[in-house]
């Protein structure tokens, strides 16, 4: 288990390189008399062609997490270590964009990563940090999580200004448009987004709060995949559809070309005003198709053989569907609320994300105007995660999943509460203090409860 480590020189050097690169890009923009519109964090809209051709941004995020020792009469291969533990993760990302033809842009996001999640990102279905991947490394390593083409086709309607930001050019577009994205990116860059709970670099950390826990979306061990998405924006409505590549085997790396294993997603969004405050409601449906094992078949085979159940032994081509309801509502000018409800089939093993078959989450985010810190934020949220009856029997018999598996199971829903205070040190640097309370980790009433304390430093360039 990785203990506390300082940021190593290569990663610090990469951060410096990003900073220098951004200064150079800003200098070029000024030399060309290009107007820069302030970015709004987390936005994903695109734009029509303007005078600027290149966009360069960067980010740095460091998360340190610690939990004390907790009660655990037994542990399995996928258990959270019951001893007091500390771990950290660091990532530095370059967001480089190039305008192509009318309405088209290409983006790449090379990234340096370093570190591990608590217990090597195991032991909680709703895992504690969205900045912790399923793979980790003591020394910094380079990867390319995103490389994609985006095409916007304007269809008329009112003109609207789009601000420059992460993977987004400044410019103008119309309210009615079609946006096509093709390449390598994260499914949740486009689907299941939420203003108040979606970005582990700036808001909540827990997996089952920043995303719908039961949304088993296509992703490699770092959370990215290859695919295509189409978004049709018409007035207050948006219809999205996407097709993405699943891993060759459940919880594997997305490599090569294997369209046999795939995921289809559809999402309908309605925007509205409530008491002059904006809100959104989204309904998402997905279906995964690939070689996956049945919990019931694996448990029956193990019972017949006197062995431990393993879904890998009973995999065949199958389908696993799911739906998610996603809500967000501004309540006052400084207070917003969100909620998600999710369900998936629960008969087959989780393919990519985590071992959750039903999920409920919700919370509030308050801006700091009331105490004279308008750029600060307070967040409070909770999540309750459930297993299907087939999954309960499988894990109770000693089966292992993607993130959970204590070797035995005294089942109870996994309950998580998270609170954070994000302190704006400057306009571009934020220090966040985060607390999570975990009850029945990995659905096991015999283990825990325990707290997790986190410190996050985030900088944007």
C-alpha positions as CSV (number, residue, x, y, z in Angstrom):
1,X,0.0,0.0,0.0
2,X,1.4,3.4,-1.0
3,X,2.0,5.7,2.0
4,X,2.3,9.5,1.9
5,X,4.7,10.6,-0.8
6,X,5.8,14.0,-2.0
7,X,5.2,15.0,-5.6
8,X,8.2,13.8,-7.5
9,X,10.4,15.9,-9.7
10,X,9.1,14.7,-13.1
11,X,5.6,15.5,-12.2
12,X,6.5,18.9,-10.9
13,X,8.5,19.5,-14.0
14,X,5.4,18.6,-16.1
15,X,3.3,21.1,-14.1
16,X,5.9,23.8,-14.8
17,X,5.9,22.9,-18.5
18,X,2.1,23.3,-18.6
19,X,2.4,26.7,-16.9
20,X,5.0,27.9,-19.4
21,X,3.0,26.5,-22.3
22,X,-0.1,28.4,-21.1
23,X,1.8,31.6,-20.8
24,X,3.1,31.2,-24.3
25,X,-0.4,30.5,-25.6
26,X,-1.8,33.6,-23.8
27,X,1.0,35.7,-25.3
28,X,0.2,34.5,-28.8
29,X,-3.5,35.4,-28.2
30,X,-2.6,38.9,-27.0
31,X,-0.3,39.3,-30.0
32,X,-3.2,38.5,-32.3
33,X,-5.6,40.8,-30.4
34,X,-7.8,37.8,-29.7
35,X,-10.4,38.4,-27.0
36,X,-10.4,35.8,-24.2
37,X,-13.7,35.1,-22.5
38,X,-13.5,33.8,-18.9
39,X,-14.0,30.1,-18.7
40,X,-16.8,28.4,-16.7
41,X,-15.5,25.3,-15.0
42,X,-16.9,22.0,-16.2
43,X,-18.7,23.3,-19.3
44,X,-18.8,21.1,-22.4
45,X,-20.5,23.2,-25.1
46,X,-18.8,23.8,-28.4
47,X,-18.6,26.8,-30.7
48,X,-18.6,28.0,-34.2
49,X,-15.4,29.3,-35.9
50,X,-13.9,32.5,-34.5
51,X,-10.5,34.1,-35.2
52,X,-8.5,32.0,-32.8
53,X,-7.2,28.7,-34.0
54,X,-5.4,27.1,-31.0
55,X,-6.5,26.6,-27.4
56,X,-4.1,25.6,-24.5
57,X,-5.2,25.0,-21.0
58,X,-3.9,22.9,-18.1
59,X,-4.8,21.6,-14.7
60,X,-3.1,20.1,-11.7
61,X,-4.9,18.1,-9.0
62,X,-3.5,16.5,-5.8
63,X,-5.7,14.4,-3.5
64,X,-4.5,13.0,-0.2
65,X,-6.9,10.6,1.7
66,X,-6.6,9.0,5.1
67,X,-8.9,6.8,7.2
68,X,-8.3,5.5,10.8
69,X,-8.5,1.8,11.7
70,X,-11.9,0.3,11.9
71,X,-13.7,-2.9,13.0
72,X,-13.4,-5.8,10.6
73,X,-13.6,-9.4,11.8
74,X,-12.5,-10.7,8.4
75,X,-11.2,-9.4,5.1
76,X,-11.1,-10.7,1.5
77,X,-9.0,-10.0,-1.6
78,X,-11.1,-6.9,-2.4
79,X,-11.6,-5.5,1.1
80,X,-10.7,-2.1,2.3
81,X,-7.7,-2.5,4.6
82,X,-9.0,-2.1,8.2
83,X,-5.8,-0.6,9.4
84,X,-5.2,3.1,9.4
85,X,-4.1,4.1,5.9
86,X,-3.0,7.1,3.9
87,X,-2.7,7.4,0.1
88,X,-2.5,10.2,-2.5
89,X,-2.9,10.7,-6.2
90,X,-1.6,13.5,-8.5
91,X,-2.5,14.3,-12.1
92,X,-1.4,17.0,-14.5
93,X,-3.3,17.5,-17.7
94,X,-2.8,19.5,-20.9
95,X,-5.9,20.5,-22.8
96,X,-4.7,21.2,-26.4
97,X,-7.3,22.2,-29.1
98,X,-7.0,23.0,-32.8
99,X,-9.8,24.5,-34.9
100,X,-10.2,22.7,-38.2
101,X,-12.9,23.5,-40.8
102,X,-16.2,25.3,-40.1
103,X,-17.6,24.1,-36.8
104,X,-14.9,21.4,-36.3
105,X,-12.3,21.1,-33.6
106,X,-9.8,18.5,-32.5
107,X,-8.6,18.0,-28.9
108,X,-5.9,16.0,-27.2
109,X,-5.4,15.7,-23.4
110,X,-2.0,14.2,-22.6
111,X,-1.7,13.6,-18.8
112,X,0.8,12.6,-16.2
113,X,-0.6,10.5,-13.3
114,X,0.9,9.2,-10.1
115,X,-0.3,7.4,-7.0
116,X,-2.8,5.0,-5.7
117,X,-6.3,5.1,-4.1
118,X,-6.9,3.7,-0.6
119,X,-6.5,-0.1,-0.6
120,X,-5.6,0.1,-4.3
121,X,-9.1,1.4,-5.2
122,X,-10.9,-1.5,-3.6
123,X,-13.2,-2.1,-0.7
124,X,-16.1,0.3,-1.4
125,X,-18.7,0.0,-4.2
126,X,-19.1,3.8,-4.1
127,X,-15.4,4.4,-4.0
128,X,-13.9,7.3,-2.1
129,X,-12.1,9.3,-4.8
130,X,-12.9,10.0,-8.4
131,X,-9.3,11.0,-8.8
132,X,-8.2,7.4,-8.0
133,X,-8.1,5.0,-10.9
134,X,-8.2,1.2,-10.9
135,X,-4.5,1.2,-11.7
136,X,-1.8,3.1,-9.9
137,X,2.0,3.6,-9.9
138,X,4.5,5.1,-7.5
139,X,6.3,7.0,-10.2
140,X,4.6,9.4,-12.7
141,X,3.6,7.9,-16.0
142,X,2.2,9.5,-19.2
143,X,-1.0,8.5,-21.0
144,X,-3.5,10.0,-23.4
145,X,-7.0,9.8,-22.0
146,X,-8.6,11.9,-24.7
147,X,-8.1,12.5,-28.4
148,X,-11.3,13.4,-30.2
149,X,-13.0,15.3,-33.0
150,X,-16.0,17.5,-32.3
151,X,-18.2,18.9,-35.1
152,X,-21.0,21.4,-34.4
153,X,-23.8,22.0,-37.0
154,X,-25.9,25.1,-36.3
155,X,-29.6,24.7,-37.0
156,X,-30.8,28.2,-36.2
157,X,-32.5,29.8,-33.2
158,X,-31.2,32.5,-30.9
159,X,-27.5,33.3,-30.9
160,X,-25.6,32.4,-27.8
161,X,-22.0,33.1,-26.6
162,X,-19.9,30.2,-25.5
163,X,-17.0,30.9,-23.1
164,X,-13.5,29.5,-23.4
165,X,-12.7,26.6,-21.1
166,X,-11.5,23.1,-20.7
167,X,-11.8,21.4,-24.1
168,X,-13.9,24.3,-25.3
169,X,-13.2,27.2,-27.7
170,X,-14.8,30.7,-27.2
171,X,-17.2,31.8,-29.8
172,X,-20.8,31.9,-30.8
173,X,-23.3,29.3,-31.8
174,X,-27.1,29.0,-32.0
175,X,-29.4,27.4,-29.5
176,X,-30.5,24.8,-32.0
177,X,-27.6,22.6,-33.1
178,X,-26.2,19.2,-33.5
179,X,-22.9,18.2,-31.9
180,X,-21.0,15.1,-33.0
181,X,-18.1,13.8,-31.0
182,X,-15.9,10.9,-32.2
183,X,-12.7,9.5,-30.8
184,X,-11.3,8.7,-27.4
185,X,-13.0,10.3,-24.4
186,X,-15.0,9.5,-21.3
187,X,-18.7,8.6,-21.6
188,X,-19.4,10.8,-18.7
189,X,-17.9,13.8,-20.5
190,X,-21.2,13.9,-22.3
191,X,-23.7,11.6,-20.5
192,X,-25.0,11.8,-16.8
193,X,-23.5,15.3,-16.3
194,X,-24.6,17.4,-13.4
195,X,-23.8,21.0,-12.5
196,X,-23.4,20.3,-8.8
197,X,-22.0,16.8,-8.6
198,X,-19.8,15.5,-11.5
199,X,-16.2,16.7,-11.3
200,X,-13.9,15.1,-8.6
201,X,-11.3,17.8,-9.3
202,X,-13.7,20.6,-8.0
203,X,-16.8,19.2,-6.3
204,X,-17.6,15.9,-4.6
205,X,-15.1,13.0,-4.6
206,X,-17.2,9.8,-4.1
207,X,-17.9,7.7,-7.2
208,X,-21.5,7.1,-6.4
209,X,-22.2,10.9,-5.9
210,X,-20.4,12.3,-8.9
211,X,-22.0,9.7,-11.2
212,X,-24.9,7.4,-11.0
213,X,-23.5,4.3,-9.2
214,X,-25.6,1.9,-11.3
215,X,-24.6,3.4,-14.6
216,X,-22.2,0.7,-15.8
217,X,-20.7,2.9,-18.6
218,X,-17.9,1.8,-21.0
219,X,-14.5,2.6,-19.7
220,X,-11.0,1.3,-19.4
221,X,-9.2,1.1,-16.0
222,X,-8.7,4.9,-16.2
223,X,-12.3,5.7,-17.1
224,X,-12.0,6.3,-20.9
225,X,-12.9,4.5,-24.1
226,X,-13.4,4.8,-27.8
227,X,-16.7,5.8,-29.3
228,X,-19.1,8.3,-30.8
229,X,-21.9,10.5,-29.5
230,X,-24.5,12.8,-31.2
231,X,-26.3,15.6,-29.3
232,X,-29.3,17.3,-30.8
233,X,-30.1,20.6,-29.0
234,X,-33.5,22.1,-29.8
235,X,-34.8,24.8,-27.6
236,X,-35.1,23.5,-24.1
237,X,-34.6,19.9,-25.1
238,X,-31.5,17.8,-25.8
239,X,-31.5,14.3,-27.2
240,X,-28.2,12.4,-26.9
241,X,-27.1,9.0,-28.3
242,X,-23.8,7.2,-28.2
243,X,-22.1,4.0,-29.1
244,X,-18.9,3.0,-27.2
245,X,-16.4,0.2,-27.0
246,X,-16.4,-2.1,-23.9
247,X,-13.3,-3.8,-22.7
248,X,-12.4,-7.1,-24.2
249,X,-13.2,-8.7,-20.9
250,X,-15.1,-7.2,-17.9
251,X,-12.9,-4.7,-15.9
252,X,-10.2,-4.9,-18.5
253,X,-8.3,-2.3,-20.6
254,X,-9.9,-1.0,-23.7
255,X,-7.3,-1.9,-26.4
256,X,-7.6,-2.9,-30.0
257,X,-10.8,-3.0,-32.0
258,X,-13.5,-5.4,-30.8
259,X,-17.0,-4.1,-31.6
260,X,-18.6,-7.4,-30.4
261,X,-18.4,-5.9,-26.9
262,X,-20.2,-2.6,-26.9
263,X,-22.5,-0.2,-25.1
264,X,-25.4,1.9,-26.5
265,X,-26.6,5.0,-24.5
266,X,-29.6,7.3,-25.0
267,X,-30.3,10.4,-22.8
268,X,-33.2,12.9,-23.0
269,X,-32.7,16.3,-21.2
270,X,-35.3,18.9,-20.5
271,X,-34.3,22.4,-19.3
272,X,-36.8,24.6,-17.4
273,X,-37.3,27.5,-15.0
274,X,-38.7,27.1,-11.5
275,X,-39.4,30.3,-9.7
276,X,-37.1,32.0,-12.1
277,X,-34.3,29.5,-11.3
278,X,-32.9,27.1,-13.9
279,X,-33.3,23.4,-13.6
280,X,-32.7,20.2,-15.6
281,X,-34.1,16.7,-15.7
282,X,-32.4,13.9,-17.6
283,X,-33.5,10.4,-18.3
284,X,-30.8,8.0,-19.4
285,X,-31.0,4.4,-20.7
286,X,-28.1,2.1,-21.6
287,X,-27.5,-1.4,-22.7
288,X,-24.2,-3.3,-22.6
289,X,-23.6,-6.3,-24.8
290,X,-20.6,-8.6,-24.5
291,X,-19.2,-11.7,-22.8
292,X,-20.3,-11.4,-19.2
293,X,-21.1,-13.9,-16.4
294,X,-24.3,-14.4,-14.6
295,X,-24.2,-14.2,-10.8
296,X,-26.7,-17.0,-10.5
297,X,-24.9,-19.3,-12.9
298,X,-21.5,-18.7,-11.1
299,X,-23.1,-19.3,-7.7
300,X,-24.8,-22.5,-8.9
301,X,-21.6,-23.9,-10.5
302,X,-19.6,-23.2,-7.3
303,X,-22.2,-25.0,-5.2
304,X,-22.1,-28.0,-7.5
305,X,-18.3,-28.1,-7.5
306,X,-17.8,-27.2,-3.9
307,X,-15.7,-24.2,-5.0
308,X,-15.8,-20.4,-4.8
309,X,-18.0,-18.7,-7.4
310,X,-16.3,-16.8,-10.2
311,X,-18.2,-15.1,-13.0
312,X,-15.3,-15.6,-15.4
313,X,-16.1,-19.3,-15.5
314,X,-19.6,-18.8,-16.8
315,X,-19.2,-15.9,-19.3
316,X,-21.2,-15.9,-22.5
317,X,-22.6,-13.3,-24.8
318,X,-25.2,-11.4,-22.9
319,X,-27.1,-8.1,-22.4
320,X,-27.3,-5.9,-19.3
321,X,-29.6,-2.8,-19.4
322,X,-30.0,0.1,-17.0
323,X,-31.7,3.5,-16.5
324,X,-30.8,6.6,-14.6
325,X,-32.8,9.7,-13.6
326,X,-30.7,12.8,-13.1
327,X,-32.0,16.1,-11.6
328,X,-30.5,19.4,-10.8
329,X,-32.2,22.6,-9.6
330,X,-31.0,26.1,-8.6
331,X,-33.0,27.0,-5.5
332,X,-31.6,30.5,-4.9
333,X,-28.9,32.5,-6.6
334,X,-26.3,30.8,-4.3
335,X,-27.8,27.4,-3.5
336,X,-28.4,24.4,-5.8
337,X,-29.6,20.8,-5.3
338,X,-29.2,17.6,-7.2
339,X,-30.4,14.0,-7.1
340,X,-29.9,10.8,-9.1
341,X,-31.8,7.5,-9.1
342,X,-30.3,4.5,-10.9
343,X,-31.0,0.9,-11.7
344,X,-29.4,-1.9,-13.8
345,X,-30.4,-5.5,-14.5
346,X,-28.4,-7.0,-11.6
347,X,-28.3,-10.5,-13.1
348,X,-25.0,-10.1,-14.8
349,X,-21.6,-9.1,-13.4
350,X,-20.6,-5.4,-13.5
351,X,-18.7,-4.9,-16.7
352,X,-16.7,-1.7,-16.3
353,X,-17.7,0.8,-13.5
354,X,-18.4,-0.7,-10.1
355,X,-20.5,-3.3,-8.3
356,X,-23.8,-1.4,-7.8
357,X,-27.2,-2.5,-9.1
358,X,-29.4,0.2,-7.5
359,X,-28.3,3.7,-6.4
360,X,-29.8,6.8,-4.9
361,X,-27.9,10.0,-4.3
362,X,-28.5,13.7,-3.7
363,X,-27.3,16.8,-2.0
364,X,-26.8,20.5,-2.0
365,X,-24.0,23.0,-2.9
366,X,-23.9,26.5,-1.4
367,X,-21.7,29.4,-2.8
368,X,-19.9,31.6,-0.3
369,X,-21.6,34.9,-0.8
370,X,-23.4,34.8,2.5
371,X,-20.1,34.9,4.4
372,X,-18.2,37.2,2.1
373,X,-16.3,34.4,0.1
374,X,-18.2,34.3,-3.2
375,X,-15.8,31.9,-4.8
376,X,-15.9,29.4,-1.9
377,X,-18.3,26.5,-1.9
378,X,-19.8,24.1,0.7
379,X,-21.2,20.7,-0.5
380,X,-23.2,18.1,1.4
381,X,-24.4,14.9,-0.2
382,X,-25.4,11.3,0.5
383,X,-25.6,8.1,-1.5
384,X,-27.1,4.7,-0.8
385,X,-26.1,1.8,-3.0
386,X,-27.7,-1.7,-3.3
387,X,-27.0,-5.1,-4.7
388,X,-29.5,-7.3,-6.5
389,X,-30.5,-10.6,-4.8
390,X,-28.4,-12.6,-7.3
391,X,-25.4,-10.4,-6.6
392,X,-25.9,-10.8,-2.8
393,X,-25.8,-14.6,-3.0
394,X,-22.7,-14.4,-5.2
395,X,-20.7,-12.2,-2.8
396,X,-22.0,-14.1,0.3
397,X,-20.5,-17.3,-1.2
398,X,-17.1,-15.6,-1.6
399,X,-17.3,-14.2,-5.1
400,X,-15.2,-11.2,-6.2
401,X,-16.3,-8.2,-8.1
402,X,-14.7,-5.2,-9.6
403,X,-14.2,-3.3,-6.3
404,X,-15.9,-5.4,-3.7
405,X,-15.4,-8.9,-2.3
406,X,-14.8,-9.6,1.4
407,X,-14.9,-13.4,1.1
408,X,-18.3,-13.4,3.0
409,X,-21.2,-11.0,3.3
410,X,-23.6,-9.9,6.0
411,X,-25.6,-7.8,3.5
412,X,-26.7,-4.3,4.2
413,X,-27.0,-1.3,1.8
414,X,-23.8,0.7,1.5
415,X,-24.4,4.2,2.9
416,X,-22.1,7.2,2.3
417,X,-22.3,10.8,3.4
418,X,-19.8,13.4,2.0
419,X,-19.2,17.0,2.9
420,X,-16.6,19.4,1.6
421,X,-15.5,23.0,1.9
422,X,-13.7,24.4,-1.2
423,X,-11.6,27.4,-0.3
424,X,-10.7,29.6,-3.3
425,X,-7.1,30.6,-2.6
426,X,-7.0,32.5,-5.9
427,X,-9.2,32.6,-8.9
428,X,-7.3,29.6,-10.3
429,X,-6.2,27.7,-7.2
430,X,-8.7,25.9,-4.8
431,X,-7.9,24.0,-1.6
432,X,-10.7,21.6,-0.6
433,X,-11.3,19.9,2.8
434,X,-13.4,16.8,2.4
435,X,-15.1,14.4,4.8
436,X,-16.8,11.1,4.1
437,X,-18.6,8.7,6.5
438,X,-18.9,5.1,5.2
439,X,-21.4,2.7,6.7
440,X,-21.5,-1.0,5.5
441,X,-18.6,-0.7,3.1
442,X,-18.9,-3.1,0.2
443,X,-22.4,-3.9,1.6
444,X,-21.0,-5.7,4.6
445,X,-22.6,-4.9,8.0
446,X,-19.7,-6.8,9.7
447,X,-17.2,-4.1,8.6
448,X,-16.9,-0.5,9.6
449,X,-18.2,2.2,9.8
450,X,-15.3,4.5,9.4
451,X,-14.5,8.1,8.2
452,X,-12.3,9.2,5.3
453,X,-10.6,12.6,5.5
454,X,-9.4,14.2,2.3
455,X,-7.3,17.2,1.2
456,X,-7.4,18.3,-2.4
457,X,-5.4,21.0,-4.2
458,X,-6.5,22.0,-7.6
459,X,-5.0,24.6,-10.0
460,X,-6.2,25.6,-13.5
461,X,-4.0,27.3,-16.1
